[in-house]
Amino acid sequence: MTGMSTALSLGATGLSTAFPILAGSTAAGNQLASGKANFRSSVMSASQANQAADYADLKATETDTYMRQRTAGALSNINAVQANTGATDNSPSNWAVRNNFETRSDQARAQMDLNYRLQSQQDRNASTLYALSGMNAMNVAQSNASKDMLGGLLGGAGKLLTGIAPMFLAA
């Protein structure tokens, strides 16, 4: 009977050892799945922020081109009006009007361009932050998964030693 009792005791010890190992393995898998999900979400957010930055750059270029064309058209209209009134091209007042208009137009164009460029840089910074956040989430998940796995193995080893120790102490 002691042989049968020893076999049952070893079987029970084996089963009790498996539970902590499986629990650790399951927790590790959950940690990795969560980390991968966070990583994918961060990569998607980074991609969207990068696209927004590209759009802001495009908008800056388009706006700059449009405003330059509009300024050129307005200056042509100023020239036509001045010519119609019989004003001379070299008149200081004509140059003052043209220069004032051109200066204000250039300032407005530069300000709009700067605003779009700043938005682009902000979006690129956000893209980098999202990407780093995703990598960090994955690193944390891997670290936690390793700890869960080790905890499960150590818990299983503890159960095994607790189960077999009486057999050795009784002998």
C-alpha positions in Angstrom: 0.0 0.0 0.0 2.8 2.4 0.6 3.8 2.0 -3.1 0.3 2.9 -4.2 0.2 5.8 -1.7 3.6 7.1 -2.9 2.4 7.0 -6.5 -0.8 8.8 -5.7 1.1 11.4 -3.7 3.6 11.9 -6.7 0.6 12.2 -9.1 -1.1 14.8 -6.9 2.2 16.7 -6.5 2.6 16.7 -10.3 -0.9 18.0 -10.8 -0.4 20.7 -8.2 2.9 21.7 -9.8 1.3 22.1 -13.2 -1.2 24.7 -12.1 1.2 27.5 -11.2 3.2 26.9 -14.4 0.1 27.0 -16.5 -1.1 30.1 -14.7 2.2 31.8 -15.3 2.2 30.8 -18.9 -1.3 32.1 -19.4 -0.5 35.4 -17.7 2.6 35.8 -19.8 0.6 35.2 -23.0 -2.0 37.8 -21.9 0.8 40.3 -21.2 2.3 39.7 -24.7 -1.1 40.0 -26.4 -1.9 43.2 -24.6 1.6 44.6 -25.4 1.1 43.7 -29.1 -2.3 45.4 -29.2 -0.9 48.5 -27.6 2.0 48.4 -30.1 -0.3 48.1 -33.1 -2.5 50.9 -31.9 0.5 53.2 -31.3 1.9 52.4 -34.8 -1.5 53.3 -36.3 -1.6 56.6 -34.4 2.0 57.3 -35.4 1.1 56.7 -39.1 -2.0 59.0 -38.8 0.1 61.7 -37.2 2.7 61.4 -39.9 0.1 61.6 -42.6 -1.3 64.8 -40.9 2.2 66.2 -41.0 2.6 65.5 -44.7 -0.8 67.1 -45.3 0.3 70.2 -43.4 3.4 70.4 -45.4 1.4 70.1 -48.6 -1.0 72.7 -47.4 1.8 75.1 -46.6 3.3 74.7 -50.1 -0.1 75.1 -51.8 -1.0 78.2 -49.7 2.4 79.8 -50.4 2.0 79.2 -54.2 -1.6 80.5 -54.2 -0.7 83.6 -52.2 2.2 84.4 -54.4 0.0 84.2 -57.5 -2.7 86.3 -55.8 0.0 88.9 -54.9 1.3 89.0 -58.5 -2.3 89.4 -59.8 -3.0 92.2 -57.3 0.2 94.0 -58.3 -0.8 93.7 -61.9 -4.1 95.3 -61.1 -2.4 98.1 -59.2 -0.1 98.7 -62.2 -3.2 98.8 -64.5 -5.0 101.2 -62.3 -1.9 103.4 -62.0 -1.4 103.3 -65.8 -5.1 104.2 -66.3 -4.8 107.2 -64.1 -1.7 108.4 -66.0 0.6 108.0 -63.1 4.3 107.4 -64.0 6.0 104.2 -63.1 8.8 106.0 -61.2 6.5 107.9 -58.9 7.5 107.6 -55.2 3.8 107.3 -54.2 3.2 104.5 -56.7 6.2 102.6 -55.4 5.0 103.3 -51.8 1.6 101.8 -52.6 3.2 98.7 -54.3 5.8 98.2 -51.6 3.3 98.5 -48.8 0.9 96.0 -50.5 3.8 93.6 -51.3 5.2 93.8 -47.7 1.8 93.1 -46.2 1.1 90.3 -48.6 4.6 88.7 -47.9 4.0 88.9 -44.2 0.6 87.2 -44.4 2.0 84.5 -46.7 5.0 83.9 -44.3 2.7 83.7 -41.3 0.4 81.2 -42.9 3.4 79.2 -44.1 4.8 79.2 -40.6 1.6 78.1 -39.1 1.3 75.1 -41.4 5.0 74.2 -40.8 4.6 74.4 -37.0 1.5 72.1 -37.3 3.5 69.7 -39.4 6.3 69.7 -36.8 3.8 69.1 -34.0 2.3 66.2 -35.9 5.8 64.7 -36.6 6.6 65.0 -32.9 3.3 63.3 -32.0 4.2 60.5 -34.5 7.5 59.9 -32.8 5.9 59.9 -29.4 3.3 57.4 -30.5 6.0 55.1 -32.0 8.1 55.3 -28.8 5.0 54.7 -26.7 4.3 51.5 -28.7 7.8 50.3 -28.3 7.7 51.0 -24.6 4.4 49.1 -24.2 5.9 46.1 -26.0 9.1 46.2 -23.9 7.0 46.4 -20.7 4.8 43.5 -21.8 7.8 41.4 -22.6 9.3 42.1 -19.2 6.1 41.4 -17.4 5.6 38.2 -19.4 9.0 37.0 -18.4 8.2 37.7 -14.8 4.9 35.9 -15.0 6.6 32.9 -16.6 9.3 32.8 -14.0 6.8 33.2 -11.2 4.8 30.3 -12.6 7.9 28.1 -12.8 9.1 29.0 -9.3 5.6 28.4 -8.0 5.5 25.0 -9.7 8.9 24.2 -8.3 7.8 25.2 -4.8 4.8 22.9 -5.1 7.0 20.1 -6.3 9.4 20.5 -3.4 6.6 20.8 -0.9 5.0 17.6 -2.3 8.1 15.4 -2.4 9.9 16.7 0.7 7.8 14.6 3.1 8.8 11.5 1.1 12.5 12.2 1.7 12.0 13.2 5.3 10.1 10.0 6.1 12.8 7.8 4.7 
